Amino acid sequence: MQNGASDVLNQFRQGDVDALEALFRQHQRAVYGWILRITRNPATAEELTVESFWRIYRAHARFDPAQGFEGWARRIATRAALDWLRTSRADSELSIEDCAEVAAPVEADPAVTAEIRRKTALTFGRLPPKLRIAATLAVIEEQPQKDVAAALGISVAAVKVRVFRALRLLRKDLELQGIRP
Amino acid sequence: MNAHDEEQMKKLLRQAVPPVKDDAGPGRDLWPDVLRRLDTRVTEPALHGWSWLNGAWFDGALLAGLVGLAAIFPTAIPVFLYYL
C-alpha cells in the first residue's frame, strides 16, 4: 500500500495525468474544504479547486515526494485563494447571509446584535488579504498555527503577527463606525 | 490592544463570521473541469502573442526593477517591507 502511494507520487512527479487523477480523487475534498474556509463561497471554492490542481500539475517537476502531497497542495491552494482575494471584490460578498449555507452553527451571544455582526463581517472583509487569510484560518477556523504557517509559507511567529495586526485593524475600523467590542 | 481586547475581538469575529462546516465538500465531480483546464492551458501559449511574458526572465526583470528602485529610494524600503 505504502509502495503504491509512493509510486503514484513518483509518477505524478514525472507528469503522469493518471497519477494526478489518483491524487485528485484522494485530496480534492481536503483542498476544496481548505479553500472554502478562506473564500466562504462554494462556487468560488470549486473554481479555485480546479485552478489549484491545474497549478499543482504545472508544478509537478518541482514536487518532492519525500515532503508529502497534502501540505504542498494546500500551499498551492492557499496561494490560489490569496490571488482570488486580491483580485475579486470579495469584501462586498462576505456577509453572514452568504456564509449561512456553509457555516457551522455557533452559539449566538445575546450582547452582539445582528447589526454588529453584519458590520463586523463587512469590515473584516475589507482587511488586506494577507491579514484576513491569516485571521480567517487561525482565529475563525481555529486551524493549528503550524498548518497556517506552512500553508502561507511563513513562520508561526509571522502568523501571530498577522493575526494581531488583523484584529487591531478590525478593532480600529469598528471603533470608527461607533462599535466598541 | 492588550490580551483581553484581543480575546474580545476574536470572540466577536467568530460571532460575525462563523467557521465552515467540517463536512463541506464540492457539489459535483470537478475532475472533468480539471481535465478541460489542462487541455486549455496547454494550447493557450500558441493562441496569443503575449506568452513570452510568462517567462522566468520577466520575474527577473521585475526583481531587478525593485532592486533599482530600492537603490534610488532607500527610504522606501521600510514602507515596502511593511506592505509585504
Chai-1 contact restraints between the chains, C-beta under 6 A:
chainA,res_idxA,chainB,res_idxB,connection_type,confidence,min_distance_angstrom,max_distance_angstrom,comment,restraint_id
A,F24,B,W31,contact,1.0,0.0,6.0,A-B,restraint_1
A,R29,B,G25,contact,1.0,0.0,6.0,A-B,restraint_2
A,Y32,B,P26,contact,1.0,0.0,6.0,A-B,restraint_3
A,G33,B,A24,contact,1.0,0.0,6.0,A-B,restraint_4
A,L36,B,V20,contact,1.0,0.0,6.0,A-B,restraint_5
A,L36,B,A24,contact,1.0,0.0,6.0,A-B,restraint_6
A,R37,B,V20,contact,1.0,0.0,6.0,A-B,restraint_7
A,E46,B,P26,contact,1.0,0.0,6.0,A-B,restraint_8
A,T49,B,L30,contact,1.0,0.0,6.0,A-B,restraint_9
A,V50,B,L30,contact,1.0,0.0,6.0,A-B,restraint_10
A,V50,B,D33,contact,1.0,0.0,6.0,A-B,restraint_11
A,V50,B,V34,contact,1.0,0.0,6.0,A-B,restraint_12
A,V50,B,R37,contact,1.0,0.0,6.0,A-B,restraint_13
A,F53,B,V34,contact,1.0,0.0,6.0,A-B,restraint_14
A,W54,B,R37,contact,1.0,0.0,6.0,A-B,restraint_15
A,V102,B,V20,contact,1.0,0.0,6.0,A-B,restraint_16
A,V102,B,A24,contact,1.0,0.0,6.0,A-B,restraint_17
A,A103,B,P18,contact,1.0,0.0,6.0,A-B,restraint_18
A,A104,B,P18,contact,1.0,0.0,6.0,A-B,restraint_19
A,A104,B,P19,contact,1.0,0.0,6.0,A-B,restraint_20
A,A104,B,K21,contact,1.0,0.0,6.0,A-B,restraint_21
A,V106,B,P18,contact,1.0,0.0,6.0,A-B,restraint_22
A,D109,B,Q15,contact,1.0,0.0,6.0,A-B,restraint_23
A,V112,B,Q15,contact,1.0,0.0,6.0,A-B,restraint_24
A,R117,B,Q15,contact,1.0,0.0,6.0,A-B,restraint_25
A,R117,B,A16,contact,1.0,0.0,6.0,A-B,restraint_26
A,T120,B,L12,contact,1.0,0.0,6.0,A-B,restraint_27
A,T120,B,A16,contact,1.0,0.0,6.0,A-B,restraint_28
A,A121,B,A16,contact,1.0,0.0,6.0,A-B,restraint_29
A,A121,B,V17,contact,1.0,0.0,6.0,A-B,restraint_30
A,V139,B,K10,contact,1.0,0.0,6.0,A-B,restraint_31
A,V139,B,L13,contact,1.0,0.0,6.0,A-B,restraint_32
A,I140,B,R14,contact,1.0,0.0,6.0,A-B,restraint_33
A,I140,B,V17,contact,1.0,0.0,6.0,A-B,restraint_34
A,I140,B,P19,contact,1.0,0.0,6.0,A-B,restraint_35
A,E141,B,P19,contact,1.0,0.0,6.0,A-B,restraint_36
A,L167,B,E6,contact,1.0,0.0,6.0,A-B,restraint_37
A,L167,B,M9,contact,1.0,0.0,6.0,A-B,restraint_38
A,R168,B,M1,contact,1.0,0.0,6.0,A-B,restraint_39
A,R171,B,M9,contact,1.0,0.0,6.0,A-B,restraint_40
A,P181,B,Q8,contact,1.0,0.0,6.0,A-B,restraint_41
A,P181,B,M9,contact,1.0,0.0,6.0,A-B,restraint_42
A,P181,B,L12,contact,1.0,0.0,6.0,A-B,restraint_43
